[in-house]
Amino acid sequence: MNSKEFIGEYHKLDYVEAQAYAIKKRRRNDSTPQIYKFKFKLRVAKVLTYCSYILFFYL
């Protein structure tokens, strides 16, 4: 989507506001803390599955 389409879509805002909105949106999309949270959740899930395997095989 090029900038003219973007301005057309958000024609209620003026050009500067539209650009600021785009930058904010982009910044919200590449939120790295969410990725770290997801990786942490994955690690926790792996540990839990390993623990459950150990319990299952040794009991």
PDB file of N, CA, C and O in Angstrom:
ATOM      1  N   MET A   1       0.841  -1.189   0.000  1.00  0.00           N
ATOM      2  CA  MET A   1       0.000   0.000   0.000  1.00  0.00           C
ATOM      3  C   MET A   1       0.883   1.248   0.000  1.00  0.00           C
ATOM      4  O   MET A   1       1.658   1.466   0.930  1.00  0.00           O
ATOM      5  N   ASN A   2       0.760   2.058  -1.042  1.00  0.00           N
ATOM      6  CA  ASN A   2       1.601   3.253  -1.103  1.00  0.00           C
ATOM      7  C   ASN A   2       0.988   4.387  -0.291  1.00  0.00           C
ATOM      8  O   ASN A   2      -0.109   4.260   0.252  1.00  0.00           O
ATOM      9  N   SER A   3       1.720   5.500  -0.217  1.00  0.00           N
ATOM     10  CA  SER A   3       1.318   6.574   0.700  1.00  0.00           C
ATOM     11  C   SER A   3       0.025   7.244   0.243  1.00  0.00           C
ATOM     12  O   SER A   3      -0.770   7.672   1.079  1.00  0.00           O
ATOM     13  N   LYS A   4      -0.202   7.344  -1.080  1.00  0.00           N
ATOM     14  CA  LYS A   4      -1.431   7.988  -1.554  1.00  0.00           C
ATOM     15  C   LYS A   4      -2.653   7.179  -1.157  1.00  0.00           C
ATOM     16  O   LYS A   4      -3.659   7.742  -0.726  1.00  0.00           O
ATOM     17  N   GLU A   5      -2.572   5.859  -1.299  1.00  0.00           N
ATOM     18  CA  GLU A   5      -3.677   5.007  -0.858  1.00  0.00           C
ATOM     19  C   GLU A   5      -3.885   5.157   0.635  1.00  0.00           C
ATOM     20  O   GLU A   5      -5.019   5.221   1.110  1.00  0.00           O
ATOM     21  N   PHE A   6      -2.789   5.213   1.374  1.00  0.00           N
ATOM     22  CA  PHE A   6      -2.869   5.355   2.831  1.00  0.00           C
ATOM     23  C   PHE A   6      -3.592   6.646   3.189  1.00  0.00           C
ATOM     24  O   PHE A   6      -4.454   6.667   4.067  1.00  0.00           O
ATOM     25  N   ILE A   7      -3.224   7.741   2.486  1.00  0.00           N
ATOM     26  CA  ILE A   7      -3.864   9.029   2.761  1.00  0.00           C
ATOM     27  C   ILE A   7      -5.338   8.956   2.378  1.00  0.00           C
ATOM     28  O   ILE A   7      -6.193   9.507   3.071  1.00  0.00           O
ATOM     29  N   GLY A   8      -5.636   8.264   1.258  1.00  0.00           N
ATOM     30  CA  GLY A   8      -7.024   8.119   0.858  1.00  0.00           C
ATOM     31  C   GLY A   8      -7.823   7.360   1.893  1.00  0.00           C
ATOM     32  O   GLY A   8      -8.976   7.692   2.172  1.00  0.00           O
ATOM     33  N   GLU A   9      -7.206   6.342   2.460  1.00  0.00           N
ATOM     34  CA  GLU A   9      -7.893   5.518   3.447  1.00  0.00           C
ATOM     35  C   GLU A   9      -8.150   6.304   4.725  1.00  0.00           C
ATOM     36  O   GLU A   9      -9.196   6.151   5.355  1.00  0.00           O
ATOM     37  N   TYR A  10      -7.202   7.138   5.100  1.00  0.00           N
ATOM     38  CA  TYR A  10      -7.337   7.933   6.323  1.00  0.00           C
ATOM     39  C   TYR A  10      -7.490   9.407   5.948  1.00  0.00           C
ATOM     40  O   TYR A  10      -6.766  10.267   6.450  1.00  0.00           O
ATOM     41  N   HIS A  11      -8.458   9.687   5.047  1.00  0.00           N
ATOM     42  CA  HIS A  11      -8.579  11.049   4.532  1.00  0.00           C
ATOM     43  C   HIS A  11      -9.103  12.015   5.583  1.00  0.00           C
ATOM     44  O   HIS A  11      -9.023  13.228   5.392  1.00  0.00           O
ATOM     45  N   LYS A  12      -9.641  11.501   6.694  1.00  0.00           N
ATOM     46  CA  LYS A  12     -10.105  12.401   7.756  1.00  0.00           C
ATOM     47  C   LYS A  12      -8.919  13.081   8.431  1.00  0.00           C
ATOM     48  O   LYS A  12      -9.000  14.240   8.838  1.00  0.00           O
ATOM     49  N   LEU A  13      -7.819  12.343   8.542  1.00  0.00           N
ATOM     50  CA  LEU A  13      -6.600  12.941   9.087  1.00  0.00           C
ATOM     51  C   LEU A  13      -5.900  13.717   7.986  1.00  0.00           C
ATOM     52  O   LEU A  13      -6.057  13.409   6.805  1.00  0.00           O
ATOM     53  N   ASP A  14      -5.136  14.711   8.369  1.00  0.00           N
ATOM     54  CA  ASP A  14      -4.317  15.355   7.345  1.00  0.00           C
ATOM     55  C   ASP A  14      -3.015  14.572   7.169  1.00  0.00           C
ATOM     56  O   ASP A  14      -2.768  13.596   7.877  1.00  0.00           O
ATOM     57  N   TYR A  15      -2.191  15.008   6.222  1.00  0.00           N
ATOM     58  CA  TYR A  15      -1.036  14.214   5.790  1.00  0.00           C
ATOM     59  C   TYR A  15      -0.070  13.925   6.935  1.00  0.00           C
ATOM     60  O   TYR A  15       0.383  12.791   7.088  1.00  0.00           O
ATOM     61  N   VAL A  16       0.248  14.932   7.735  1.00  0.00           N
ATOM     62  CA  VAL A  16       1.224  14.753   8.814  1.00  0.00           C
ATOM     63  C   VAL A  16       0.691  13.771   9.843  1.00  0.00           C
ATOM     64  O   VAL A  16       1.411  12.886  10.304  1.00  0.00           O
ATOM     65  N   GLU A  17      -0.581  13.936  10.200  1.00  0.00           N
ATOM     66  CA  GLU A  17      -1.182  13.024  11.172  1.00  0.00           C
ATOM     67  C   GLU A  17      -1.181  11.596  10.639  1.00  0.00           C
ATOM     68  O   GLU A  17      -0.939  10.648  11.385  1.00  0.00           O
ATOM     69  N   ALA A  18      -1.451  11.451   9.350  1.00  0.00           N
ATOM     70  CA  ALA A  18      -1.466  10.118   8.748  1.00  0.00           C
ATOM     71  C   ALA A  18      -0.082   9.479   8.832  1.00  0.00           C
ATOM     72  O   ALA A  18       0.043   8.295   9.144  1.00  0.00           O
ATOM     73  N   GLN A  19       0.956  10.267   8.554  1.00  0.00           N
ATOM     74  CA  GLN A  19       2.312   9.714   8.642  1.00  0.00           C
ATOM     75  C   GLN A  19       2.662   9.331  10.075  1.00  0.00           C
ATOM     76  O   GLN A  19       3.262   8.285  10.320  1.00  0.00           O
ATOM     77  N   ALA A  20       2.278  10.192  11.020  1.00  0.00           N
ATOM     78  CA  ALA A  20       2.540   9.880  12.426  1.00  0.00           C
ATOM     79  C   ALA A  20       1.817   8.595  12.821  1.00  0.00           C
ATOM     80  O   ALA A  20       2.358   7.758  13.542  1.00  0.00           O
ATOM     81  N   TYR A  21       0.575   8.455  12.331  1.00  0.00           N
ATOM     82  CA  TYR A  21      -0.201   7.247  12.622  1.00  0.00           C
ATOM     83  C   TYR A  21       0.502   6.013  12.064  1.00  0.00           C
ATOM     84  O   TYR A  21       0.560   4.973  12.719  1.00  0.00           O
ATOM     85  N   ALA A  22       1.040   6.139  10.835  1.00  0.00           N
ATOM     86  CA  ALA A  22       1.728   5.004  10.208  1.00  0.00           C
ATOM     87  C   ALA A  22       2.959   4.612  11.018  1.00  0.00           C
ATOM     88  O   ALA A  22       3.215   3.427  11.236  1.00  0.00           O
ATOM     89  N   ILE A  23       3.720   5.611  11.463  1.00  0.00           N
ATOM     90  CA  ILE A  23       4.929   5.320  12.240  1.00  0.00           C
ATOM     91  C   ILE A  23       4.560   4.630  13.546  1.00  0.00           C
ATOM     92  O   ILE A  23       5.207   3.665  13.952  1.00  0.00           O
ATOM     93  N   LYS A  24       3.505   5.136  14.205  1.00  0.00           N
ATOM     94  CA  LYS A  24       3.060   4.521  15.461  1.00  0.00           C
ATOM     95  C   LYS A  24       2.654   3.075  15.232  1.00  0.00           C
ATOM     96  O   LYS A  24       3.001   2.184  16.007  1.00  0.00           O
ATOM     97  N   LYS A  25       1.899   2.854  14.134  1.00  0.00           N
ATOM     98  CA  LYS A  25       1.419   1.509  13.831  1.00  0.00           C
ATOM     99  C   LYS A  25       2.601   0.577  13.593  1.00  0.00           C
ATOM    100  O   LYS A  25       2.621  -0.552  14.083  1.00  0.00           O
ATOM    101  N   ARG A  26       3.599   1.066  12.826  1.00  0.00           N
ATOM    102  CA  ARG A  26       4.770   0.249  12.528  1.00  0.00           C
ATOM    103  C   ARG A  26       5.508  -0.090  13.820  1.00  0.00           C
ATOM    104  O   ARG A  26       5.965  -1.216  14.016  1.00  0.00           O
ATOM    105  N   ARG A  27       5.614   0.914  14.701  1.00  0.00           N
ATOM    106  CA  ARG A  27       6.326   0.694  15.952  1.00  0.00           C
ATOM    107  C   ARG A  27       5.593  -0.336  16.808  1.00  0.00           C
ATOM    108  O   ARG A  27       6.221  -1.147  17.488  1.00  0.00           O
ATOM    109  N   ARG A  28       4.266  -0.298  16.770  1.00  0.00           N
ATOM    110  CA  ARG A  28       3.496  -1.245  17.563  1.00  0.00           C
ATOM    111  C   ARG A  28       3.652  -2.659  17.009  1.00  0.00           C
ATOM    112  O   ARG A  28       3.614  -3.632  17.762  1.00  0.00           O
ATOM    113  N   ASN A  29       3.828  -2.772  15.689  1.00  0.00           N
ATOM    114  CA  ASN A  29       3.898  -4.107  15.085  1.00  0.00           C
ATOM    115  C   ASN A  29       5.191  -4.835  15.429  1.00  0.00           C
ATOM    116  O   ASN A  29       5.163  -6.035  15.701  1.00  0.00           O
ATOM    117  N   ASP A  30       6.331  -4.132  15.422  1.00  0.00           N
ATOM    118  CA  ASP A  30       7.580  -4.828  15.736  1.00  0.00           C
ATOM    119  C   ASP A  30       7.906  -4.677  17.223  1.00  0.00           C
ATOM    120  O   ASP A  30       8.958  -4.162  17.599  1.00  0.00           O
ATOM    121  N   SER A  31       6.976  -5.138  18.049  1.00  0.00           N
ATOM    122  CA  SER A  31       7.184  -5.062  19.496  1.00  0.00           C
ATOM    123  C   SER A  31       8.010  -6.270  19.918  1.00  0.00           C
ATOM    124  O   SER A  31       7.504  -7.391  19.961  1.00  0.00           O
ATOM    125  N   THR A  32       9.283  -6.037  20.230  1.00  0.00           N
ATOM    126  CA  THR A  32      10.179  -7.138  20.587  1.00  0.00           C
ATOM    127  C   THR A  32       9.851  -7.790  21.926  1.00  0.00           C
ATOM    128  O   THR A  32      10.065  -8.995  22.060  1.00  0.00           O
ATOM    129  N   PRO A  33       9.340  -7.061  22.933  1.00  0.00           N
ATOM    130  CA  PRO A  33       9.025  -7.750  24.195  1.00  0.00           C
ATOM    131  C   PRO A  33       8.072  -8.923  24.021  1.00  0.00           C
ATOM    132  O   PRO A  33       8.186  -9.930  24.720  1.00  0.00           O
ATOM    133  N   GLN A  34       7.124  -8.794  23.081  1.00  0.00           N
ATOM    134  CA  GLN A  34       6.196  -9.902  22.844  1.00  0.00           C
ATOM    135  C   GLN A  34       6.942 -11.133  22.351  1.00  0.00           C
ATOM    136  O   GLN A  34       6.630 -12.256  22.748  1.00  0.00           O
ATOM    137  N   ILE A  35       7.937 -10.918  21.478  1.00  0.00           N
ATOM    138  CA  ILE A  35       8.725 -12.045  20.970  1.00  0.00           C
ATOM    139  C   ILE A  35       9.461 -12.720  22.122  1.00  0.00           C
ATOM    140  O   ILE A  35       9.501 -13.947  22.212  1.00  0.00           O
ATOM    141  N   TYR A  36      10.050 -11.894  23.012  1.00  0.00           N
ATOM    142  CA  TYR A  36      10.775 -12.471  24.148  1.00  0.00           C
ATOM    143  C   TYR A  36       9.832 -13.240  25.057  1.00  0.00           C
ATOM    144  O   TYR A  36      10.171 -14.315  25.553  1.00  0.00           O
ATOM    145  N   LYS A  37       8.624 -12.673  25.276  1.00  0.00           N
ATOM    146  CA  LYS A  37       7.635 -13.377  26.098  1.00  0.00           C
ATOM    147  C   LYS A  37       7.297 -14.718  25.467  1.00  0.00           C
ATOM    148  O   LYS A  37       7.198 -15.734  26.155  1.00  0.00           O
ATOM    149  N   PHE A  38       7.117 -14.710  24.121  1.00  0.00           N
ATOM    150  CA  PHE A  38       6.763 -15.939  23.418  1.00  0.00           C
ATOM    151  C   PHE A  38       7.873 -16.973  23.554  1.00  0.00           C
ATOM    152  O   PHE A  38       7.604 -18.148  23.802  1.00  0.00           O
ATOM    153  N   LYS A  39       9.136 -16.532  23.389  1.00  0.00           N
ATOM    154  CA  LYS A  39      10.263 -17.464  23.526  1.00  0.00           C
ATOM    155  C   LYS A  39      10.325 -18.029  24.936  1.00  0.00           C
ATOM    156  O   LYS A  39      10.592 -19.215  25.130  1.00  0.00           O
ATOM    157  N   PHE A  40      10.071 -17.156  25.933  1.00  0.00           N
ATOM    158  CA  PHE A  40      10.085 -17.613  27.322  1.00  0.00           C
ATOM    159  C   PHE A  40       9.001 -18.659  27.547  1.00  0.00           C
ATOM    160  O   PHE A  40       9.227 -19.674  28.207  1.00  0.00           O
ATOM    161  N   LYS A  41       7.804 -18.394  26.982  1.00  0.00           N
ATOM    162  CA  LYS A  41       6.712 -19.365  27.114  1.00  0.00           C
ATOM    163  C   LYS A  41       7.083 -20.687  26.464  1.00  0.00           C
ATOM    164  O   LYS A  41       6.790 -21.755  27.002  1.00  0.00           O
ATOM    165  N   LEU A  42       7.731 -20.614  25.302  1.00  0.00           N
ATOM    166  CA  LEU A  42       8.170 -21.840  24.629  1.00  0.00           C
ATOM    167  C   LEU A  42       9.140 -22.615  25.508  1.00  0.00           C
ATOM    168  O   LEU A  42       9.029 -23.833  25.650  1.00  0.00           O
ATOM    169  N   ARG A  43      10.099 -21.894  26.101  1.00  0.00           N
ATOM    170  CA  ARG A  43      11.090 -22.556  26.949  1.00  0.00           C
ATOM    171  C   ARG A  43      10.406 -23.221  28.137  1.00  0.00           C
ATOM    172  O   ARG A  43      10.723 -24.359  28.483  1.00  0.00           O
ATOM    173  N   VAL A  44       9.465 -22.511  28.764  1.00  0.00           N
ATOM    174  CA  VAL A  44       8.740 -23.068  29.907  1.00  0.00           C
ATOM    175  C   VAL A  44       7.976 -24.315  29.482  1.00  0.00           C
ATOM    176  O   VAL A  44       7.959 -25.317  30.197  1.00  0.00           O
ATOM    177  N   ALA A  45       7.340 -24.247  28.308  1.00  0.00           N
ATOM    178  CA  ALA A  45       6.576 -25.398  27.827  1.00  0.00           C
ATOM    179  C   ALA A  45       7.496 -26.596  27.594  1.00  0.00           C
ATOM    180  O   ALA A  45       7.149 -27.727  27.935  1.00  0.00           O
ATOM    181  N   LYS A  46       8.680 -26.340  27.006  1.00  0.00           N
ATOM    182  CA  LYS A  46       9.637 -27.432  26.782  1.00  0.00           C
ATOM    183  C   LYS A  46      10.033 -28.077  28.098  1.00  0.00           C
ATOM    184  O   LYS A  46      10.035 -29.301  28.224  1.00  0.00           O
ATOM    185  N   VAL A  47      10.370 -27.242  29.086  1.00  0.00           N
ATOM    186  CA  VAL A  47      10.785 -27.775  30.387  1.00  0.00           C
ATOM    187  C   VAL A  47       9.663 -28.601  30.999  1.00  0.00           C
ATOM    188  O   VAL A  47       9.904 -29.682  31.535  1.00  0.00           O
ATOM    189  N   LEU A  48       8.442 -28.093  30.919  1.00  0.00           N
ATOM    190  CA  LEU A  48       7.307 -28.825  31.492  1.00  0.00           C
ATOM    191  C   LEU A  48       7.105 -30.159  30.789  1.00  0.00           C
ATOM    192  O   LEU A  48       6.819 -31.165  31.438  1.00  0.00           O
ATOM    193  N   THR A  49       7.252 -30.174  29.455  1.00  0.00           N
ATOM    194  CA  THR A  49       7.075 -31.439  28.742  1.00  0.00           C
ATOM    195  C   THR A  49       8.170 -32.430  29.121  1.00  0.00           C
ATOM    196  O   THR A  49       7.899 -33.616  29.309  1.00  0.00           O
ATOM    197  N   TYR A  50       9.422 -31.941  29.235  1.00  0.00           N
ATOM    198  CA  TYR A  50      10.502 -32.838  29.657  1.00  0.00           C
ATOM    199  C   TYR A  50      10.223 -33.416  31.033  1.00  0.00           C
ATOM    200  O   TYR A  50      10.397 -34.614  31.253  1.00  0.00           O
ATOM    201  N   CYS A  51       9.787 -32.564  31.964  1.00  0.00           N
ATOM    202  CA  CYS A  51       9.478 -33.041  33.316  1.00  0.00           C
ATOM    203  C   CYS A  51       8.375 -34.086  33.280  1.00  0.00           C
ATOM    204  O   CYS A  51       8.446 -35.097  33.979  1.00  0.00           O
ATOM    205  N   SER A  52       7.354 -33.840  32.463  1.00  0.00           N
ATOM    206  CA  SER A  52       6.250 -34.800  32.404  1.00  0.00           C
ATOM    207  C   SER A  52       6.718 -36.120  31.796  1.00  0.00           C
ATOM    208  O   SER A  52       6.299 -37.188  32.243  1.00  0.00           O
ATOM    209  N   TYR A  53       7.595 -36.058  30.767  1.00  0.00           N
ATOM    210  CA  TYR A  53       8.139 -37.295  30.195  1.00  0.00           C
ATOM    211  C   TYR A  53       8.900 -38.088  31.253  1.00  0.00           C
ATOM    212  O   TYR A  53       8.714 -39.297  31.390  1.00  0.00           O
ATOM    213  N   ILE A  54       9.761 -37.390  32.001  1.00  0.00           N
ATOM    214  CA  ILE A  54      10.559 -38.066  33.031  1.00  0.00           C
ATOM    215  C   ILE A  54       9.646 -38.722  34.056  1.00  0.00           C
ATOM    216  O   ILE A  54       9.844 -39.880  34.423  1.00  0.00           O
ATOM    217  N   LEU A  55       8.643 -37.976  34.518  1.00  0.00           N
ATOM    218  CA  LEU A  55       7.705 -38.532  35.501  1.00  0.00           C
ATOM    219  C   LEU A  55       6.975 -39.733  34.921  1.00  0.00           C
ATOM    220  O   LEU A  55       6.783 -40.741  35.601  1.00  0.00           O
ATOM    221  N   PHE A  56       6.565 -39.619  33.645  1.00  0.00           N
ATOM    222  CA  PHE A  56       5.783 -40.688  33.020  1.00  0.00           C
ATOM    223  C   PHE A  56       6.615 -41.961  32.881  1.00  0.00           C
ATOM    224  O   PHE A  56       6.119 -43.061  33.124  1.00  0.00           O
ATOM    225  N   PHE A  57       7.891 -41.808  32.487  1.00  0.00           N
ATOM    226  CA  PHE A  57       8.700 -43.000  32.230  1.00  0.00           C
ATOM    227  C   PHE A  57       9.263 -43.624  33.499  1.00  0.00           C
ATOM    228  O   PHE A  57       9.548 -44.821  33.518  1.00  0.00           O
ATOM    229  N   TYR A  58       9.429 -42.839  34.558  1.00  0.00           N
ATOM    230  CA  TYR A  58      10.041 -43.385  35.773  1.00  0.00           C
ATOM    231  C   TYR A  58       9.033 -43.740  36.850  1.00  0.00           C
ATOM    232  O   TYR A  58       9.419 -44.189  37.929  1.00  0.00           O
ATOM    233  N   LEU A  59       7.744 -43.547  36.577  1.00  0.00           N
ATOM    234  CA  LEU A  59       6.738 -43.941  37.575  1.00  0.00           C
ATOM    235  C   LEU A  59       5.929 -45.128  37.075  1.00  0.00           C
ATOM    236  O   LEU A  59       5.034 -45.604  37.775  1.00  0.00           O
TER     237      LEU A  59
END
